[in-house]
Amino acid sequence: MSIWFLLNGLLLIWAIWNVASGVAVHTSYIHILLGFTGFMFFIFNWTRNAVFSTIRNIENRQTKIRLATMSKRVRPYHRWVGTGAFLIILLHAWAVGALYGFNLGNMKILTGFLASINLFVLVLSGWYRLLVDPRIKIRKLHIRLGVSMFILTAVHFIY
């Protein structure tokens, strides 16, 4: 099993914890639920990275075939799930802006803003790769953007 499965699981548990504590404290929590929904879309897509990492590192051929078949079934939805994540995160940002204003001095808003820009470029690189240029350079960029999105999301949870 890939280290990414463990990291994704830990980040998911942390997100659930943040949502539970946030809903308990805030009187208006639609922004929290929108953020969590967008996160779930992102983590669903990012788990494909864990699957591919496991395929590369595992020796059991049957497991490789099973994981590759599963990933192949999910592949047609990958870009749409990513685009959906971005749209839901935009709604999350709009709700946060309506409640708290847009203050980049606030670390929670700053890290969310940086993560949303990263997610936008991540989604663009995925669509660009499909429609224009499927070279390895773009795939590596897409994976690096995914890693940075994972890190920015974790930093966003800290604040």
Stockholm file with secondary structure:
# STOCKHOLM 1.0

chainA/1-159         MSIWFLLNGLLLIWAIWNVASGVAVHTSYIHILLGFTGFMFFIFNWTRNAVFSTIRNIENRQTKIRLATMSKRVRPYHRWVGTGAFLIILLHAWAVGALYGFNLGNMKILTGFLASINLFVLVLSGWYRLLVDPRIKIRKLHIRLGVSMFILTAVHFIY
#=GR chainA/1-159 SS CCHHHHHHHHHHHHHHHHHHHHHHHCSCCHHHHHHHHHHHHHHHHHHHHHHHHHHHHCCCHHHHHHHHHHHHHHHHHHHHHHHHHHHHHHHHHHHHHHHHCCCTTSHHHHHHHHHHHHHHHHHHHHHHHHHTCCCHHHHHHHHHHHHHHHHHHHHHHHC
#=GC SS_cons         CCHHHHHHHHHHHHHHHHHHHHHHHCSCCHHHHHHHHHHHHHHHHHHHHHHHHHHHHCCCHHHHHHHHHHHHHHHHHHHHHHHHHHHHHHHHHHHHHHHHCCCTTSHHHHHHHHHHHHHHHHHHHHHHHHHTCCCHHHHHHHHHHHHHHHHHHHHHHHC
//
